[in-house]
């Protein structure tokens, strides 16, 4: 049965009135939420500004990326890209993955060689070479090159990729590395050291230490390392 015209008009008017009232209520609620959020952010900004006012110094950092999770080298190369983007000279020494044809190596040597030196000193993972004497010699050569680069004060950042692996297997002397970083590193040079199982002595002298945590990894599901993700 079709509603009478007057009744239909009244129902439509009531519906419009209710919709307007609901919209008005929602607008008031949103306005209160926005005001509360703005007040909260204003307080946070005041607190942050006070903190930032005390942070005016700059120095060359010793940075350690360690842990079982993925991202140690990736993060280090991200910082290298930042340096390149700012026009800062930088360098990379790879201690283990030297035999790999990695994306980062292609990018830096192929397009940014004038700004970033790339030295692949390793011969592959230790279980591939199976020759401790050879591994020690490669690590030693890598460290000598690393010292040369770190002492060059023109370089803003030097990444020692997977050096923690060389230290873990005692291919290099941790005391020597720590002493060099403490006494010989130029004051404005950043040095980034990556790899699992970072030595406690290295962590102690570092300014920034990040431990990557393994939550899930495709390798455990039978997925091999893939170009663009792992290398």
N, C-alpha and C positions, 0 to 999 in steps of 0.2 A: 504494500500500500504506500503510495507516494505521500510524504508529509505535506501538510498544508503550507502554502507559501509563507504565511506569517511565522509559523513554527520553525520552518526551515531557515528563515532569515535570522530568527532569534538564536537557533543552534549555532549557525555560522558566526554570529556576533560573539556568542559565549566562547566558542573555540578560539577566535581571534584574540579575545580579551585574555584568555588563559595563556595563549602562546606569547602574547606581549608581556604578561606578568612573569612567565617562566624565563623569557629572554632577559627581562630586567633583573630578575634574581640571579641568573647566571652571570650577567655582566657585573653585578655588585660583588659576587663571589670571586670572579676573576680579578676584579680590581683589587680586592683585599689580598688575594694570593700574590698578585704582581707587586703590590706595595710591600708585603711581607718579604718577598724575595729581594726586592730592591734594597730594603733596609738591611737584610742579612748580608748581601753582597757589599754594601757600603761599609759595614763593620769589618768584613774580611779584608776589604781594600785598605782600610786604615791600618789594620794589623800587619798586612803584607808590606805596606809602604814603610812602616816602622822597621820591619826586619830588613827590607832592601836598603834602607838608608845606612845600615851598618855594614853592608856588603859592597865595598867599593874597590877592594883589592883584586889584582890579577896575578897569576903565577903559572908557570908550566906545571902541569899535573902528571902524576904517575897514576895510570888508570889500569885496573885489572878486570878482565872479563873471564870468569871461570864458571864452573858448574857443569852438570851433566846435560843440561838442556841445550837446544839449538839456539844459535844467535850470537855466539861470542865473536866470531870473525865477522859476521854480517854487520853487527853493530859497529865494530871497529872500522870497517870499510865505509859505513855510513858517515862516520866522522871525517874520514879521508875525503869523501866527496864534498862535505861541507867546506873543508879547507880549500879544496880546489875551486869551489864556487866563490870563495872569498879572495881567491888569488894568492893563497898562502902556499909556499913551497913545502912539500912533505915527502915522506918516503915510507916504503913497506919492505920488510924483510920477512919472507916466509920460511919457517924452519922445517916444516914437515911436508906441506902440500906442494912443494916446488915442482914436482913432476906433473901436476894436474894442469889441464888447460881450463882455467877458471874464467868465469865471466868478468870478475873484477880485474883480473890480469889483462884480459883483452881490452876492457874499457880504458884502464889507466895507461897502459903502454901504447894503445892505438890512438887515443884521442887527447890525453893529458900528460904525455911524456915530458913536456917542458916544465911542468909544475910538480909532478909526482914521480919520484924514482921507484922502480919496482925491482926487487932482487929476490928471485926464487932460488933459495939456497938448499932446500931440502930435496930428498930423492924419493919421497913417498913415505907411507906409514911404516913404522918399525917392523911390523910383521911381514911387510913385503920385501924389505931389504934383507932382513935376517942376518945382518952383519953389524955387530956392535961397534967394531973398530971404524967401519965406514960411516956409521951413524954419528959417532962422536966427532969424527973429522968434519962431517958436513955441518954439525951443530956448531963446532968451533969456528969454522969459516963464516957461518952466519952471524955469530956473536962478534967476530972481529969487524965484519961489515957494519953491524948494528952500532958498535962503538964509534966507528968513523962517522956514521950519519948523525948520531946523537950529538957528537961534539961539534957538528956544523951548526952554528947558531942561526944560520939563515933559514934552516928548516923549522917550521912551526910545529910539526907533528911527525913522530916516527912510530909506526906500528910494528911490533914484533909478534907476528902471527904464529900461534902454536908454540911459542917459546916455553910455555909451561909444560908441554909434553917432554921437551928436551930436558927440562929441569927435573921432571918426575922420574925419568930414567937415569938421572945423574950423568947425562951427557955433558952438562955444564955445571959449574960450581955456583950454587946459590949465593954463597958469601961474596964471591967476586961480582956477581950481578948487582947485588944489593949495595955493596960498597961503591961501585961505579955510579949507580943511579943517585946515591946520596951525596957523593963528593964531586962528580964530574959533569953531571947533566947541566946544561945551561939553564939559567933561571926561568926563561920563558918558553922552553921547549916541552911539549907534551909527549909523553911516551906511553903507548898503549900495549899491554902485554896480554895475550889471549891464550886460552887452552884450559882444559880440565885440571883439577887437582893443583891449583896454585899453592905454592909453598907459603907456610905461615909467615916466614920472614919477609916475603914479598908483600903479603897482605898488610903486614904491620907498617911498612913504610909508604904504602899507597895512599893517595888522596881520595880516590874513588874506587870502590870495589863493588862489582855487580856479579851475583851468582845466578846463572840461568838455571831454572828448575825444569826438569823433564816431567811433563804431565802426560802427554801422549806423543808418540812418534810413529810415522808411517812405516819405518823400517821393521817395527815389530809385527806389522801386518803383511810383511812380504814385499813392501814397496822399496825399490832401490833408490839411491841418491839420484836426483834429477837436475838437469841443467836448468838454471834460472831459479832454483830453490836452494839446493845445497852448494852449487858451484857455478 
